[in-house]
Each structure stands twice: as structure tokens, then as C-alpha cells.
């Protein structure tokens, strides 16, 4: 018997523009009613905000009560140049810096203050998410990587303290080995989750649904844990 997807919660979707040195990053911000947190999507190349796979996962996360921000890490001129040179998509410090700018931007928007944030990385964007999370003051509470390249985070891997879920296709052999190697360098709470039969783009029937379900569960669990820990800390502070 075929199961039906849960109905989407009412969502307000807005096109946004994030100013960076050299131009503007385009994005789509979606906040469901009674949102429990916000997930920022991170992809190293192409128009991430229009990626069919990212949009599919974003809709599933919204139905689970999570807000999403899909945005392009590169400006249009940078993206056009990158299609030829392939340089910027592997410039992890640049991508991590753009992610930090976007995170600070959304945190400064109405309703952004005090919100729980997650990073959902793919490809080289996963490395950018890990590098950004290790920077002082980064407000991220959980990370999920889909077929990502965490190995490109280099020395930052051992500095990551945020709970991290690495999702890899069971038939994506090369990327699977890279993720296993990266796992050995992570010192945070981390898990490597395989999707049996899935390849790098998770194009197989039901593969993205599994990614969405696993990612949504990871984010919600750690958003709640962080909120509980924060409230516990506040309640333990003596009242003057």
C-alpha cells in the first residue's frame, strides 16, 4: 500500500538578495507557520536555489515544520566564470565565508534572532558547511551532508563541534570512501548513513525521500536538544 506524503504546512516564500563583496547572492527564504528552526542549503556550484533536488528536500523539511534558505554561493558573473575554470566551487574558504555572511544575514532578519540553524551541504558545499561551523561565533546547531565532500574541509574537521550526519549513496563508492575517511577525523557527534542502492545524485526512486526523512529527523532532534540545553543553562543561573 502506497503511503501518502504529509500535507505541506502553510509557508511564506520570499526571494531574497544578500550583499557580498563583488555583488549579490540570490536566494529563496521559506518559513512555515510555527517553524521549529531554519535550514540553510549549501551547494558549491550552480544555481543552488533552483536545484530540483534541493527544492525537493526543502519542501519535505518545510512539511516537517522547518524553515529553509536556498541561495547561490556565487554571484552570476562568478558562476559564469566558474563553469569554465571550475575554480570557485573548490575554493572552500570562499564558500565558507559566503555561508557565514548568509547565516548572519538571515539571523538579522525579523524573526531570525534566537532561531536554531542547520546547514544542509552537498558536494563541496558540505566542506564549506563544516569549515564555517568551526569558526568562532557560528550559530549553527546541526549539519547534514548529502553526497558531500567533507574531506575537503581539511584540518577544520577535527575542530567541528556540531552534530553532523553524513548521508551517502550505497553505490557511490568513491564518495563513500571519502566520507569514511572524513568520519575518522571528526571529533563531534557524527553518523555516517548509507542509502542502499543510491548513487551520487540520489536519482533512484525514493532515495531523496529517505534523505529528507533522515535529515529532517537529525535537524529536529538536535534543535530540540540545543533548545533544552539552553533553557536548562538559563534556569541554572542564579537570579540576583
C-alpha positions as CSV (number, residue, x, y, z in Angstrom):
1,X,0.0,0.0,0.0
2,X,1.4,3.3,-1.0
3,X,1.8,5.9,1.8
4,X,0.9,9.5,1.2
5,X,3.3,12.4,1.9
6,X,2.3,14.6,4.8
7,X,0.5,17.8,3.7
8,X,2.7,20.8,3.5
9,X,2.3,23.4,6.2
10,X,1.4,26.9,5.1
11,X,4.7,28.5,4.0
12,X,5.7,32.1,3.2
13,X,8.3,32.0,0.4
14,X,10.3,35.2,-0.4
15,X,13.0,36.0,-2.9
16,X,16.0,37.5,-1.1
17,X,19.2,39.3,-2.0
18,X,22.3,39.0,0.1
19,X,25.0,41.6,-0.5
20,X,28.6,40.4,-0.6
21,X,31.9,41.8,-1.8
22,X,31.6,41.9,-5.6
23,X,27.9,41.5,-6.0
24,X,24.7,39.9,-4.7
25,X,23.7,36.4,-3.8
26,X,20.2,35.4,-4.9
27,X,18.1,33.2,-2.6
28,X,14.7,31.9,-1.6
29,X,13.6,32.1,2.0
30,X,10.7,29.9,3.1
31,X,9.3,30.0,6.7
32,X,6.3,27.6,7.5
33,X,3.8,28.6,10.2
34,X,5.1,27.5,13.6
35,X,8.6,26.9,12.3
36,X,10.9,25.0,14.6
37,X,14.2,26.2,13.1
38,X,15.8,27.1,9.8
39,X,18.0,25.0,7.5
40,X,20.4,26.8,5.2
41,X,21.3,24.9,2.0
42,X,24.9,24.9,0.9
43,X,26.0,23.9,-2.6
44,X,29.3,24.7,-4.1
45,X,28.3,25.3,-7.7
46,X,25.4,26.2,-10.0
47,X,22.2,27.9,-9.1
48,X,21.6,26.1,-5.8
49,X,18.3,27.9,-5.1
50,X,16.8,26.3,-8.3
51,X,18.2,22.8,-7.9
52,X,15.4,20.3,-8.3
53,X,17.0,18.0,-5.7
54,X,17.5,20.8,-3.1
55,X,14.0,22.1,-3.7
56,X,12.5,18.6,-3.2
57,X,14.4,18.2,0.1
58,X,13.4,21.8,1.2
59,X,9.7,21.1,0.6
60,X,9.9,17.9,2.7
61,X,11.7,19.8,5.5
62,X,9.1,22.6,5.4
63,X,6.4,20.0,5.8
64,X,8.2,18.8,8.9
65,X,8.0,22.4,10.3
66,X,11.4,23.7,9.3
67,X,12.2,26.9,7.5
68,X,14.7,26.8,4.6
69,X,17.0,29.2,2.8
70,X,18.2,28.1,-0.6
71,X,20.8,30.5,-2.0
72,X,23.6,30.7,-4.6
73,X,27.0,30.9,-3.1
74,X,28.4,32.6,-6.2
75,X,27.2,35.8,-7.9
76,X,26.0,35.4,-11.5
77,X,29.4,36.7,-13.0
78,X,31.3,34.3,-10.7
79,X,29.1,31.4,-11.6
80,X,29.6,32.1,-15.4
81,X,33.3,32.1,-14.9
82,X,33.3,29.0,-12.7
83,X,31.6,26.9,-15.4
84,X,34.8,27.4,-17.4
85,X,37.5,27.4,-14.8
86,X,35.9,25.2,-12.0
87,X,38.0,27.2,-9.6
88,X,35.5,28.8,-7.2
89,X,33.5,25.7,-6.4
90,X,36.6,24.2,-4.9
91,X,37.6,27.4,-3.0
92,X,36.3,26.2,0.3
93,X,37.4,29.3,2.3
94,X,35.5,31.5,-0.1
95,X,32.3,29.3,0.1
96,X,32.5,29.1,3.9
97,X,32.8,32.9,4.1
98,X,29.7,33.3,1.8
99,X,27.8,30.8,4.0
100,X,28.8,32.8,7.1
101,X,27.5,36.0,5.5
102,X,24.2,34.4,4.6
103,X,23.8,33.0,8.1
104,X,24.5,36.3,9.7
105,X,22.1,38.0,7.2
106,X,19.2,35.6,7.9
107,X,19.8,35.8,11.7
108,X,19.5,39.6,11.5
109,X,16.1,39.4,9.8
110,X,12.8,39.8,11.7
111,X,12.2,36.5,13.5
112,X,15.7,35.4,12.9
113,X,17.1,36.2,16.3
114,X,17.2,33.2,18.6
115,X,16.3,30.8,15.9
116,X,18.0,27.4,15.6
117,X,20.0,27.0,12.4
118,X,21.2,24.0,10.5
119,X,23.4,23.6,7.4
120,X,22.4,21.1,4.6
121,X,25.5,20.7,2.4
122,X,26.0,18.9,-0.9
123,X,29.1,18.4,-3.0
124,X,31.8,21.0,-2.0
125,X,29.1,22.8,0.0
126,X,29.4,20.1,2.7
127,X,33.0,21.1,3.2
128,X,32.1,24.8,3.4
129,X,29.4,24.0,6.0
130,X,31.9,22.1,8.2
131,X,34.6,24.9,7.9
132,X,32.0,27.6,8.6
133,X,30.7,25.7,11.7
134,X,34.2,25.6,13.2
135,X,34.6,29.4,13.0
136,X,34.0,31.3,16.3
137,X,30.5,32.6,16.7
138,X,28.9,30.5,14.0
139,X,25.3,29.9,15.3
140,X,24.7,26.5,13.6
141,X,23.3,23.7,15.7
142,X,23.4,20.7,13.3
143,X,24.8,19.7,9.9
144,X,23.6,17.3,7.3
145,X,25.7,16.4,4.2
146,X,24.2,14.7,1.1
147,X,26.7,13.1,-1.1
148,X,29.2,15.7,0.1
149,X,32.9,16.2,0.2
150,X,33.7,16.6,3.9
151,X,37.3,15.6,3.1
152,X,37.8,19.0,1.6
153,X,37.3,20.6,5.0
154,X,40.9,19.5,5.8
155,X,42.2,20.5,9.2
156,X,38.8,22.0,10.2
157,X,37.3,18.6,10.5
158,X,38.8,18.0,14.0
159,X,37.5,21.4,15.1
160,X,33.9,20.7,14.3
161,X,31.7,20.5,17.4
162,X,28.3,20.5,15.8
163,X,26.3,17.2,15.4
164,X,27.0,16.0,11.9
165,X,25.1,13.5,9.7
166,X,26.9,12.3,6.5
167,X,24.4,10.7,4.1
168,X,25.9,8.8,1.2
169,X,24.5,6.6,-1.6
170,X,25.4,2.9,-1.0
171,X,26.6,2.7,-4.6
172,X,28.5,5.9,-4.6
173,X,31.8,4.1,-3.9
174,X,34.4,6.8,-4.3
175,X,32.4,9.4,-2.3
176,X,31.6,6.8,0.3
177,X,35.3,6.1,1.0
178,X,36.0,9.9,1.2
179,X,33.2,10.2,3.8
180,X,34.5,7.2,5.8
181,X,38.0,8.8,5.9
182,X,36.4,12.2,7.0
183,X,34.5,10.4,9.8
184,X,37.7,9.2,11.3
185,X,38.8,12.9,11.8
186,X,35.5,14.2,13.2
187,X,35.6,14.7,17.0
188,X,31.9,15.8,17.3
189,X,28.8,13.6,17.5
190,X,28.7,12.2,14.0
191,X,27.0,9.5,12.0
192,X,27.5,8.0,8.5
193,X,24.2,6.9,7.0
194,X,24.0,4.9,3.8
195,X,21.1,4.9,1.4
196,X,21.2,1.3,-0.1
197,X,21.2,1.3,-3.9
198,X,21.5,5.0,-4.3
199,X,24.2,6.7,-6.5
200,X,25.8,10.1,-6.2
201,X,22.7,12.2,-7.3
202,X,20.2,10.1,-5.4
203,X,18.1,9.8,-8.5
204,X,16.7,6.3,-7.7
205,X,13.0,6.1,-6.7
206,X,12.5,7.0,-3.0
207,X,16.2,8.0,-2.4
208,X,15.6,11.7,-1.9
209,X,12.6,10.9,0.3
210,X,15.0,8.9,2.6
211,X,17.5,11.8,2.6
212,X,14.7,14.2,3.5
213,X,13.4,12.0,6.3
214,X,16.8,11.3,7.8
215,X,17.9,15.0,7.5
216,X,14.7,16.3,9.0
217,X,14.9,13.9,11.9
218,X,18.5,14.9,12.6
219,X,17.8,18.6,12.5
220,X,14.7,18.5,14.7
221,X,16.4,16.2,17.2
222,X,19.3,18.5,17.7
223,X,17.4,21.7,17.5
224,X,15.3,20.4,20.4
225,X,18.3,19.2,22.3
226,X,20.0,22.5,21.9
227,X,16.9,24.4,23.0
228,X,16.5,22.2,26.0
229,X,20.2,22.6,27.0
230,X,19.9,26.4,26.6
231,X,16.8,26.5,28.8
232,X,18.5,24.3,31.4
233,X,21.5,26.6,31.4
234,X,19.3,29.7,31.8
235,X,17.4,28.0,34.7
236,X,20.6,27.2,36.5
237,X,21.8,30.8,36.5
238,X,21.1,32.4,40.0
239,X,18.7,35.3,40.0
240,X,20.4,38.3,41.5
